[in-house]
């Protein structure tokens, strides 16, 4: 592996991977990019090819092809596919490289992925992305844990990642992300579910006005609009993440917390693609100011 990594391969070429490429492309240190995404042979193949071509990313028809010879590999798939997506790429030994696992999954899954990567000759870094990837791309704040010595540290430093290192054990970053997600996505879900139910009951303006008075620091008129939009647009993906939160709570010994996370996942999934249509008229309190 070269002193300065030059080839980056992505397993999964969705929103996060594209945002990373966009910002890394603007860096002074030149990089070559490759990617594999399950959509390459599916209905989304044309859009995937267009997104890759616009960024000068070479698409491959298998994860193994994409990662062979790469210095850096970034796994950025849906939470439910985070283990399965690595198996074809790491079924046989690979040359020295670093894999950054940015998937929103439990500590247990990160530990299993670390064993898979290390068993094939790679170094493994658990990376938790702690804010939306737009507009900052790879400079979005992240937590990292795992094999940070040598190439991984140099890559992060050279390209200006905003990272905080938590230690040598995979899962240390993941658990922070999972527990934060429990709160953030739970707040979204309880707000949307409460207000939609209040609309069905014919008392949405009254309930909303009471919440605005009780929590003046929340700026609910703005937050609620944002929450409805996030569930509508990202509810399906968030539901997968919340099922990983449920797994995390079980791993930590909190069975009721696991049930709560599963409930939040159900609400997120239920309102995916439907939250904005279900949003009730909240009255004058919904207008900021």
Steps between C-alpha positions, in 0.01 A plus 500: 500500500650839403598757762229728361185308397388583148215261413168503685231236442142524621272209580169678455484819296205686650464840665788470747751360250415763238532779756842369603618485138373850427697653785810282459512595131551861607805403708852580386611138551392305188299179540356235269153367575319174432169364624264208508131537575229237493300725267751450220295206369158626603236758418719784627797414276464800268483755784793330675711510184418867450596588860829309467588649162436853626759438774752303292438189711566163335213257565563128542255211477608340827621619836809282467599668172452843653716440808787299348809720493333790682686677780185619676159330499187672630196286581190719474192284451164474675511382861327173419763410239811604694625146566375332185656763273852425624490122453562480122781755516678328791446135413874471421812683620568852375809717502562752780233770513272683743124458510292781649162360608262799503183292531255578779503162673545352845825427679447130438477550124808723499697234690390234251598725208837570661568127524408455133726782380794412722470134402552600135809710581345847536496755780157595633369836620156543654383845382181664628375800302350738756320754278343518152763450228385808309651752453832399657555155348804326648550796735176419682584428867571130559604272783753227425628191679709200401823463302593866486877471501689560177309528169157572651627789711703640210200488266273677750760768573603558139144557380381711790241270653339647812538196721524405863682175579336298779739208529620173346182296537243486216154587626608788721388748234194298401348492847514881528325531163237241589406659833490847346274364226266357765438854622503690169288258297280432801426871537411516132271199525318605816441851363359379169291222654359731769401772256350265241295330772393841630388586148291184484346591835420852379715674760833556324513883543423470872757225563764680295441835673537329838829339397633832368425664836646210701825480301581854384867419445421229243367734230239237415351689204832461318599163642168330430511603136853361476397174673211440260732555204768265637258215568338545161835494317717273713261295715579168335875538545454634853287198587790270407732705719256486792491122477877514548439728799265233636778244456739734683260537791468122521880464493521749787242305701206742464215286367233772549726745316520252217120485485486880497748518211295243307192715555680808370608296196138406432390865512784607272415226249125573518541867409768450232369670188179594679585741783452824309162390370395400853614827660197669659412870503667616820346847512674836548754354751655311209606827339837606643498835669 
